[in-house]
Amino acid sequence: MAKSPNRLSASEAVLRMSQKRLKARDLVEACLDRIELREGQVHAWEAIDAEGARKRADVLDKRARPVGPLHGIPLAVKDIISTKTMPTTCGSPIYRDHVAGRDAACVTQLVNAGAIVLGKSVTTEFAGAHAGKTHNPHNLRHTPAGSSSGSAAAVADTMVPIGYGTQTSGSVIRPGAFNGIVAYKGTYGWADTTGIKTYAKSLDTLGFFTRTANDLALIRAAYGHAPADPPLHAPRIGFCRTLWWDQAEPYNRKNIEVAARTLRAGGAKVREWEMPESWAPLITAHNRVMTKEATRHYGPERARFPHLLSPSLTAVLETGDSVTRTQLADARKRKQRALTDLTQVWERFDFLLAPAARGEAPAGLGYTGDPIFNRFWTLLGTPCIALPFNAGPFGLPLSVQLIAPLRDDDQLIAWARWVEARLS
């Protein structure tokens, strides 16, 4: 039985459209039908531009040739990312009616490559810890994680093939893990973030949610990056339990070990890499950088609308107030030392295999999960990909995380395709 168009990966949809077997309008309509069916339960969206998406699809369907690598692909845009005509609320009552009047650079980039903005997806308040209204589509009583909750849930529930995310702690990789989809956080600075509401400027990184690793290559192509050549040899994988291994749920530790054995059986050279004890303070370092920079970026909102900030964001800003210059300088020194450590690691391994989250998505909607396995990679700026692998005791998705050298994003995507094929 043929897949409904909304269930296609971006790669499958692009191929069918290039073969004239699928119209962009039909894909948009299938996505809108799915949203109508499920949005009342999942609550992934802040706004839908159905008519705008239909008009754009009709224009694309009249083109003799594809506009670009994402021709006809609908997008969910995280609601801290500006769009020209729809409100950008940032998950806060402060910006309830705010319309930026222009698209963010990252939206323009994908639209120019043929993509279609379907709507704005739910974010936690200012991409922080205060949860939004979104439910995990695999079990509505569980969190979809945050802060990119709406985009991850929408892709997982087949409402849209691609969703935007941003990561300051674990806001791309963890939602990808909890929702059982592919998640990509690029190398820090890989994409222009103009038009994205800043949380911590030295940490904020653009990312995406997709159904397959190959879809990520299409997104990178929209940015002018050629896909890496398929690997000619099996990968050298560093199995990194991290210093926080005991904080992963036992079933998740077992699952990652199974993944390592499966990849070894598939031909990979898998060896343990023990994270240095000197990395233990990186969690604190990340938190100091994040909270201090947040105090700078949210000064205006704090001064004018303190009563409209959540208690969790208020607490973050108060923590940032207490971070001293000496502590901030120490955090940055520790980051540089860890990056120096990694230069030796990349001489031995093509990428690292590590936990993406502690385990399954926690029950309840008020707590979006612990980013313990994401914070230090975000601080270091490395590209990361989460790939779904198996399910936990409650039937919710589990995932593994791949980490590669800075600016080696395209090669990491190629390795992710290799891993995905063997773990599937």
N, C-alpha and C positions, 0 to 999 in steps of 0.2 A: 504494500500500500504506500502510495507516494506521501511524502511529508507535507504537511500544511506549510505554506511559505514562511510563516512566522517561526517555525521550528528549525529552519535552515540556519547553518552557520553563515557568517558573513562571506566566507570563501565560497561556500556552495551557492549562495544567492548571486554573488558576482559572476560566477561561472555560468549559471543558468541564464542570467540576463545577457551575458556576452553571446550566448548561443541562441538568443531570442526565444528561450523556453520559459521565461518569466518576465513580467513587467514590473517596474518599480511601483506602479499604482497598486498592483495586486499584492505586493509585499506589504506596502503601507496599510492596505485595507485588512490584511490578515493580522497585522500587529494591532490595529485599532480594535478589531473584533476580540482579540485576546484580552486587551485592556478592558474592554467593556464587560467581558465575562468575569475577570478576576480582580480588577482594581478595588472593588468594594471589600475584598478580603485582604489583599496584600498591601494596598496603600503605598505604592511605589512612586507616585507622581504628585508633583505640586501643580503642574499645568500641562495641558496637551494642546498643541496647535494642529488640530486635525485638518482644517481647511488649508492651512499653509503647507502642510506636508503633502496633501493631495495635489495641490497646484504645482509644487516643486516636482513631484513624481511625474505628473503629466508632461511637464516641460522636458524632463530627462528622457521619458519614453519616446519623444519625438526626435531625439538626437540620433543621427546615423551611426555614431561611434560613442563609446563610453567617454564620459568627461574625465574620468580618472580612476584610480584603483579602488575607490569606494563608491562607484557609480550606483545610485539607487538604494544605498544602505541607510535605514533609519537609525537615528541616534537618540540616546537618553543623555541629556546634559545635566550634570550635577548642579544643584541650585546655588552654588557659590560662584558659578561661572556665568559671566554676563552674556545675555542674548539681546538682540536688538529690539524685539517687539514684545517678548514675554517678561513678566516680572522676574527679578533675581532677588529672592527674599532672604537668602543665606540662613534659612531656618530660624529667623528671628522676627518678632513682631516689629522691631525697629525698622526693618526693610520690607514690610508687608506689601507695600504698593510701589516699590522701587523698580523703575524700568531704566536700564542703563542707556538705551538708545543706540547701542552698537554691540556687535558680537565680540567676544573675547578672541584673542589671536588664535587660540587652539580650536575654536569653533570655525572661524574663517578658514583655517588650514584644511579641515576635513570637508567643509562645504565646497571649497574650491576643488577638492578631489572627487566630488560627485555625491557626497553624503547628504542626507535629509534630516534636519532637526525635527524630531517628532514631539519633543516636549522637555520639560524640566523635571528632574528626578529629585526626590526628597534627600535632604542632607540633615545631619544633626546641626544644632545651633553653631553657626560659624565654623563648621567642620570640627567641632570639639567633642566633648563627652556627653553633652545633654542630648538624649535620644530624640529622634523624630517619631513619626507615626507608622513607619514601615514595619511589616511583619516578614518573617522568614517564610518564603513560599513552600518550603519542604515541610514545615510544621508551624502553623500560624501562632502558636503559643511561644515560639522561640525568637530571639533577636536575629536580625539579618547582619548584625555588627554595624559599625559606623567608622568613619563618618559618611562614607559613600554608600549609604544603606539603600536608597532608592534605585540607583543604577545597578547595583549588584542583584537586587531582588528582581528587577525588571528583566535583566538578561537571563537569570536563572529560571524565571517563569515564562520564558519565550515570548515576552511582550515586545522585545526589541533585540537585534543581534549584537549591538555594541553600546556600551555605556561608559561615560566619562567618570573618572574618580580622581581624587587627589590624596596624597599621603604626607602627613606631618609626623605621625607616630606609626600607625598600622592600618590606615584607613582605606587602603586598596587591597593589600594582601589578605588581611583578616576577613573582610567581607567576601572576598573570592573564596576563601577556605570555608566559611560558614555556609555559603550558598552553592558550593559545588561547581564552580565555574573557573575558567582561566582568568587570572588577574596579573597585570603587568604594572610594576612601578619602575619607571625609567631611571637611568643615571641622573643624579641631581643636575638640573640645568639643561636637560636634553631638549626641552621645549619651552617656548616663550610663554610665560605665565601672565602676560598683560591681560587684564580683564578678569582675573581670578582673585577673589577676596583673600587677602593675605592673612595668615595666622602666624607663621614664623618664617621669615623670608629665607633663612639659610637652610631650611628643612623642607618647605613645601615643594612637592614634586607631582607632576602630572602623571596619571596612569589611566588604564582602561580595563574594562571587563569584556570578555568575549566567550565564545563557546569552544573554540579550538586555538591551539598555539599558532596555527597557520594564519588565523585572522589578525594576529598581532603584526605579522609581516605586511599586511595590507595597510594597517595604520602607519607603520614606519615608512612605507612607500609613499603615503600621502605627504610625508615630511621630506621626501626626496631621498630616502635611504634605500639602497639596493639590498635585497635579502642576502644574507651570508650564504656561501656555497654549502650544499649538504655536506655534513661531516664525512671525511674519507676514512676515519678510524673511529673505533669505539671511544667514548669519553673516559677521561681520568677524573673520577668523582671523589671529592673529599666529603666523607660523611661527618657532618658537624653536629654533634648533639647539643652544643653550646653549654655555657656555664649554668644555664637554667633548666637543664634537662629534667630535673626532679619536679619542676613545676608543670610539665606536660602530663596529661592524664595517662595512666598506665596503658590503656588501650591505644592511645595515640602514639606512645613510644613504640609499642609493638608494631603498629602499622607502618611507621617510618622505617623500622628495621626490616620489615617485610619488603618495603619498596627498595631498600638498598640491596637485599638479596635478589630481588627480581631483576634489578638492573645489572647486577653482577652476572646472573644467569643469562642475561641478554647480551653479554659480551663486554660490559663496562669494567674498567679497573677501579674498584671501589676500595678506598682505604680510609681509615679514621683520620680526622684532623682534630686535634684537641685545641680548643680555644684557649689562649693564654690567660692565666689568672689576672694579669694586668688589665684585661678587658672588663672585669667585674664592675668598675665604676662607670662604665659607659652608659648604663641605664640612668644613673643620676646625672651624668653629663648631658645626656639628651634632654632630660626634664628641665635642667637649668637653662639650657639654650632655648628650648621651646617656650617656657613660661616667661622668661625675660623678654624675648622678642614679642610675645603676645601682648605684654604690657605696653609696648611701644605702638603696636598696630591698632590696639583697641582703646587707646587713650580717649579719642573723641566720643565713642559710644559710652565709655565708662563715665565720662564727665557729664554728658547730656542725658543719658538714659540708664542710670544705674539700676533703677527699679525694673527695667525690662531685660536685664541680664539674668541668666539662670544662676542658681547657687553654685553649680559646678564651675561655670566660667568665672564667676566672681572669685571662687577659691583659687583657680588657676592664676588669675591676675594678682591675687594677694601673695601667692607663692613666688611669682615673678618679681614682685616688689622687694622681696627679701634676698634675691640673688645678688651677690656683690660682684664688682668688677674682677676681683681676684678669682672668685669661683667661676665666672664666665671664661676668663682667660685659661684657667685650669682645664675646663671642659674642652676647649678648643685644642689645647695641647694634647690631651688624651686622644682626641679624634685623630690628630696627625700621627701620633705614635702607632695607633691601631692601623691606620692606612699604610704606614711603613711595614708593619708586620705582614699585611696582606700582600705586599709585593713579592715576598718570598713564597707565600702560599700559592700564588698564581704561576710560579715556576713548576709546581708539582701537580696542580689540578687545573682542569678546564673550568669547572664550576664546583660549588659546594651544594650539598643536599642537607637541608635542615628543616626543623618544624616550621610550619606557617602559623600555627595557633596552638593553644594549649590542648584543645580537643574539639568536640562538637560545639555548636552554638548553644550558649546557656539558655535556660528557660526564662521567660519574662521579656519584656520590652524595654524596661528602664535601664538595664545594664547592657552595654554593647560588647562586652568581652575585654580581655586583657591583651594589650599589644606587646607583651613581654618578649615575644620572639621576632618582633619587627623593629622596635625602637632603635637598637644599635645599628642595624643595617641602614635605617633611614638617616641616622646621624652621619654614617660613613658615606652615604650617597650612592651606594652600589645599586646596579640594576637587579631587580628581583622578579621572579615569576612564581605564582602559586598554581599548582596543577592538582585537580581533584584525583583522589585515589582511595577507593573504598568508603565505607560508612561506619559510624560508631554504634554503640550499643542501643541508642535510641533511633537508629535508622537515618541519622542526619549525616551530611557529607563530612569527610575528612580530606586532608590535603597535604601536599609536601611543598616545600619552598626551594627554589633554585636561585643561587646567588653567583654573580659573575664579576669580573673586573670592571672598573669604571670605564664607561664608554664602549663596552663590549656588548651592547644591547642586541645587535643583530645576530651575533654569534650565539648569544644566550637563547634567542628565539629559535635558532636552528637546533640547538641542543634540546630545548624544550620539546620540539617536534619529535626528536629521537626518543626522549624519555616518555612522552605521551603515548607513542606507538607501542612501547613495551609495557607500560603500566596498564594500558587498556585491555 
